[in-house]
Amino acid sequence: MRPTRRHCLLALLVLQSLVIAGLVWTFRQELHQKLAARVPCRVLYLGDSIIAQGGVWSWRLGHWWPHDQNHGRPGFELFQINATAQEVLPVLRPQTVVVMGGHNDLARHDLATLTRDYDQLLTTLRSCASVERIIVVSTLPDTTRQFADQVSGLNGHLVATCQSDPRLTFLDLRPLLSPEGKLRAEFSRDGVHLNPKGYAAWAEALRPLVDGGRSTTDR
């Protein structure tokens, strides 16, 4: 077999594998959406692209029956996440909400605005009678320490807020993903967003909280 023909066959096999993998992933996503629409929403995920790119969180946590809804939206600031919460909470009536946000606000707003907008979001979540627990995930820095002071200030505010309300649990990912004050490159695909290894570490820390435990991270 000539090298050119062999290379063409190999490329065709790779392309075929990618197409099949894409179809399988699309089918799984559609199946999850159909099943989720038929069962109560136990866990609602809210946030920006970092939450959104987590995909089907129940599968990341090893829960093969869909009981979650991911309403993370790329590019959303805190006020937009709040608007999403106001829209979906009365319909989905989740028991638990997992929220992470603030990344898209850092370049546009000062710390006072960040904390005000996050407080308004948490007020919306606490106003929903079905919500028994709110897991507030720490806002992560990027790999360059840009906006490090704002990230640190916002997380400090969130820690204090969670300590004042038993319905709130603060999940601090910083010891896992950014122990030196910046996101470790091994957990990121572009300096801001997480890669599969980063999501795996997050899911490992999140699982006991979603399953009913309390935080073992700093609060």
C-alpha positions in Angstrom: 0.0 0.0 0.0 1.4 3.3 -1.0 2.0 5.9 1.8 -0.5 8.4 0.3 -3.3 5.9 0.2 -2.5 4.7 3.8 -2.6 8.3 5.0 -5.9 8.9 3.3 -7.4 5.9 4.9 -6.1 6.9 8.3 -7.5 10.4 7.9 -10.8 8.9 6.9 -10.9 6.7 10.0 -10.1 9.6 12.3 -12.8 11.8 10.7 -15.3 9.0 11.0 -14.4 8.5 14.7 -14.9 12.3 15.3 -18.2 12.3 13.6 -19.5 9.3 15.6 -18.2 10.8 18.8 -20.0 14.1 18.0 -23.2 12.2 17.3 -23.0 10.3 20.5 -22.4 13.4 22.5 -25.3 15.2 20.8 -27.6 12.2 21.5 -26.5 12.2 25.2 -27.2 15.9 25.5 -30.6 15.6 23.9 -31.5 12.6 26.0 -30.5 14.5 29.2 -32.7 17.4 28.2 -35.7 15.2 27.5 -35.3 13.2 30.7 -34.6 16.3 32.8 -37.9 17.8 31.5 -39.8 14.9 32.9 -38.3 14.8 36.5 -38.0 17.5 39.2 -34.9 19.7 39.1 -32.9 18.8 42.2 -29.8 20.9 41.4 -29.7 24.1 39.4 -26.4 25.4 38.1 -26.1 29.2 37.5 -23.2 31.2 36.3 -21.2 32.2 33.2 -19.2 30.2 30.7 -17.2 28.4 33.4 -20.4 26.8 34.8 -21.8 26.4 31.3 -18.8 24.5 30.0 -19.2 22.0 32.8 -22.0 20.5 30.6 -24.1 17.9 32.3 -23.0 18.2 35.9 -24.9 15.2 37.1 -22.7 13.0 34.9 -19.6 14.7 36.2 -20.6 13.9 39.7 -21.4 10.3 38.8 -25.2 10.6 38.9 -26.3 8.9 35.8 -30.0 9.8 36.2 -30.5 13.5 35.2 -31.6 15.6 38.1 -29.9 18.9 37.3 -30.3 21.8 35.0 -27.3 23.8 33.8 -28.3 27.4 33.1 -24.8 28.8 32.9 -24.5 31.4 30.1 -21.2 32.4 28.4 -20.4 36.1 28.8 -23.0 36.7 31.5 -22.3 39.3 34.2 -23.8 39.0 37.7 -26.8 41.1 36.9 -27.6 38.8 34.0 -27.1 35.7 36.1 -29.6 37.2 38.5 -32.1 37.8 35.7 -31.7 34.2 34.7 -32.4 33.1 38.3 -35.5 35.2 38.5 -36.8 33.6 35.3 -36.1 29.9 36.0 -36.5 29.5 39.7 -40.3 29.7 39.8 -40.4 27.1 37.0 -37.8 24.6 38.0 -38.1 25.0 41.8 -34.7 23.3 42.6 -33.7 22.0 46.0 -30.1 23.0 45.6 -28.4 25.8 43.6 -24.8 25.9 42.6 -23.6 29.3 41.6 -20.3 30.8 40.4 -20.0 34.2 38.8 -18.1 37.5 38.7 -15.5 36.7 36.1 -17.1 38.9 33.4 -17.6 41.7 35.8 -14.0 42.1 36.9 -12.8 44.3 34.0 -16.0 46.5 34.1 -16.8 47.1 37.7 -15.1 47.9 41.0 -15.3 45.7 44.1 -18.2 47.6 45.6 -20.3 47.0 42.5 -19.2 43.3 42.4 -20.3 42.7 46.0 -23.6 44.6 45.5 -24.5 42.6 42.4 -23.6 39.3 44.0 -25.6 40.1 47.1 -28.6 40.9 44.9 -28.2 37.5 43.2 -28.0 35.7 46.5 -31.1 37.5 47.7 -33.0 36.2 44.6 -31.8 32.7 45.3 -32.8 32.8 49.0 -36.2 34.2 48.1 -37.2 30.9 46.4 -39.1 28.8 48.9 -38.0 25.5 47.3 -34.3 26.2 47.6 -32.9 24.4 50.7 -29.2 25.0 50.0 -27.1 27.4 48.0 -23.5 26.3 47.2 -21.5 29.4 46.4 -18.3 28.5 44.4 -15.3 30.7 44.8 -14.6 33.1 41.9 -11.3 31.9 40.4 -8.4 34.1 39.2 -6.8 33.6 35.9 -3.3 32.4 35.3 -1.8 35.9 35.2 -3.1 37.2 38.6 -5.0 39.9 36.7 -7.7 41.4 38.9 -6.2 39.5 41.8 -7.2 42.1 44.4 -10.8 42.2 43.2 -11.1 38.4 43.1 -9.6 38.2 46.6 -12.0 40.9 47.9 -15.0 39.3 46.3 -14.2 35.9 47.8 -13.6 37.4 51.2 -17.1 39.0 51.0 -18.7 35.7 49.9 -17.0 33.8 52.8 -18.4 36.3 55.3 -21.9 36.1 53.7 -22.0 32.3 53.7 -21.0 32.3 57.4 -24.0 34.4 58.2 -26.6 32.2 56.7 -26.9 28.4 57.3 -28.5 27.9 53.8 -25.3 29.1 52.2 -22.2 26.9 51.8 -19.0 28.3 50.4 -17.0 25.9 48.2 -13.5 27.3 48.0 -11.7 25.9 44.9 -8.7 28.1 45.4 -6.6 25.6 47.5 -7.2 23.1 44.7 -6.9 25.1 41.5 -5.1 28.4 42.4 -3.1 27.8 45.6 -0.6 30.5 44.7 -3.2 33.2 44.0 -3.4 32.4 40.3 -5.1 29.6 38.3 -2.6 26.8 37.7 -1.9 26.3 34.1 -2.4 22.5 34.4 -6.1 23.1 35.1 -6.8 25.6 32.3 -7.1 25.5 28.6 -6.7 29.2 27.8 -5.6 30.9 31.1 -9.2 31.6 32.2 -11.5 28.6 31.5 -11.0 25.1 32.9 -9.9 22.0 31.1 -11.1 18.4 31.9 -8.5 18.1 34.7 -9.8 21.3 36.3 -13.4 20.2 36.1 -12.5 16.8 37.5 -11.0 18.5 40.6 -14.0 20.7 41.0 -16.4 17.8 40.7 -14.6 15.9 43.3 -14.9 18.7 45.8 -18.5 19.4 44.8 -19.8 15.9 45.0 -20.2 15.5 48.8 -21.9 18.9 49.0 -24.5 18.0 46.3 -25.0 14.6 47.9 -25.9 16.2 51.2 -22.7 16.9 53.2 -21.3 20.2 54.4 -18.2 22.0 53.2 -14.8 20.6 54.0 -13.1 23.6 52.4 -12.4 27.0 54.0 -15.5 29.0 54.8 
